[in-house]
Amino acid sequence: MTDSNRAMSMMRLAVDYEVVDTAKAYDAYREAIAFATIKKFYYQLGRTYQNYAYLLKTAGNYTASRENLHKAILNYKKVNTSKARKWEANAYGDIANDLKNQNDIEQSIDYNLKSISMLEESGFKDEATTRYCNLASLFADIREFEKQKEYAYKALVTAKSTGTRRSLHMAYVTVTHAYIMLQDYKLAKTYLDSARMYFDKNVNIDLLLTYHLIAAQTYRVLEQFDSAFYYFAVCLEESRQYNYAYGKAESQLQMGAVSILQKKYVEAERYLLAGIKEAEALHYFNILDEGYKYMSDIYAVTGRYKLAYEYFQKYKETNDSVVDMDSKKYVTSLEKKYETEKKSRQILQQEAQLQKGRTLNYILFASAVVMIVIIFLSYRAYRQKQKLQQQRISELEIENQLAAAEAVMKGEEQERTRLAKDLHDGLGGMLSGIKYSFKTMKENLIMTPDNQQAFERSIDMLDSSIKEMRRVAHNMMPESLVKFGLDTALRDFCNDITKSGAVQIDYQSLGVAGETFEQTTAITIYRIVQELLNNVLKHAAAKTAIVQVTKTDQQLAVTVEDDGAGFDTAVLKQPKGIGWENIRHRVDFLKGKIDVHSQRDKGTSVYIEFTV
């Protein structure tokens, strides 16, 4: 075993000790750090400091945790690899989590944004999903619920672009929590069901606890108290297993709250006192005030008014201290940012000195290989010329195919527009004229009751014909698409289906309102959503569906989900099957990507992404 492998093995041994013997875990981390320091294994040293910080965080020692995370970052900066950059970005995110647990929301947001910027720049989308979820949670803490929803959806869009089960589960859980805070409990339950499709009990403890806490909160607001209590109890068991202080405090406080709602006051008092004890030991002010309020409620209901008054005073004092803490954070934020920038400059100066030494070595090495490079480049240029010629031929073939497809689709839409106009203006006008003539005739004729009834029936049939003609004309080319754009046209289409009573459709858009798309693009996207919803109506037997259209920078994402029967996605590989040929043809025309997830009796989710 090499020394570098030994350093990683020592770190992994410390991680393994965490769940069986905490004292041995601390000793093992110190030994791993000492060994990696002597050998100057900077990457291994960074990983060890970062894992050690996680152990300190679970014990509630956030200050020491942050100190070790900063040490990890310093070591990652000495290693010029994408792997080190990923872990450096994650270390900034871990610092953000520690700051959040100490109620330093402003700094926590700054560190999360720094982490996201690094991860997106390096293309680590799964890790970026995690940080978007953390940001959403931060905005929930400061009651910025629309911002919370915005970042939750960013997490979901990023997760769908990766297709990773863990990221999808985490993002759906985050959106669930956003709708709980917005008091839209029906949608919260819908997204919780989606999260359950991607649940994996083998994920890390943070994600496992988050899922169970939010599942419990969902059932609590839906007044399904037994289910809520069950999930809070699972969270408590897991927190005890991993010695996760925050989880033990939060789950017991919430178990007490649910017991109050069930009027089990003796059990509620026991859980709340245990949760308050955990929270007081680690100064969790953001949940302590809630615990004190619950205790005051119990004592008031059970007639112990003196204790009720005492706990209400504690609630007021804790609540006020949180407000004061926020004010102090705001006043000192500039000073903290200055200190951060000062440390960053010191790090850059150290790197510059190291770089000078490396530069001399690079010059000597470059001189040795320059002749080999010249020979290689000459040969490569010849091969590259041949490849470029072949590539250009292939590009021309693709361009011709796309031009032909575009001509066909434009011709099809032009013909639809012409027919819609002829139907609406020509045939529609004629039918309306005939209806007017019939009504005029009725006023000048004397008819028997039977003839009058037949005449009225004919007028009704004529009205139905005019409505059906207008519906057909609208489907062929929606007037709102031409006049008001894609967002309005899709919203109207979904609302029309909902009003018909066939399926309840929830239409959501982010960053699309007011956007102007090229007409062919807008019509193609409209037809794709139209075809997907037609499939839902014909085949899914669904009760509800969700249509999401999200635009971020140059990316447009479309999601259509339903809670219907689902199907085996292998059928999509067949040459002709349930209308998918049409959809794929239109997606390919816009050079988009499509991803379909479906399970029997668990619904279907279709995600499509375009560059616009």
Secondary structure, DSSP 8 states (H G I E B T S, - for coil): --HHHHHHHHHHHHHHHTTT-HHHHHHHHHHHHHHHHHHT-HHHHHHHHHHHHHHHHHTT-HHHHHHHHHHHHHHHTTS-SHHHHHHHHHHHHHHHHHHHHTT-HHHHHHHHHHHHHHHHHHT-HHHHHHHHHHHHHHHHHTT-HHHHHHHHHHHHHHHHHHT-HHHHHHHHHHHHHHHHHTT-HHHHHHHHHHHHHT--TTS-HHHHHHHHHHHHHHHHHTT-HHHHHHHHHHHHHHHHHTT-HHHHHHHHHHHHHHHHHTT-HHHHHHHHHHHHHHHHHHT-HHHHHHHHHHHHHHHHHTT-HHHHHHHHHHHHHHHHHHHHHHHHHHHHHHHHHHHHHHHHHHHHHHHHHHHHHHHHHHHHHHHHHHHHHHHHHHHHHHHHHHHHHHHHHHHHHHHHHHHHHHHHHHHHHHHHHHHHHIIIIIIHHHHHHHHHHHHHHHHH----HHHHHHHHHHHHHHHHHHHHHHHHHHHHS-HHHHHH-HHHHHHHHHHHHHHHTS-EEEEEEES-TT----HHHHHHHHHHHHHHHHHIIIII--SEEEEEEEEETTEEEEEEEE-S----GGGGGSSS-TTHHHHHHHHHHTT-EEEEEE-TTS-EEEEEEEE-
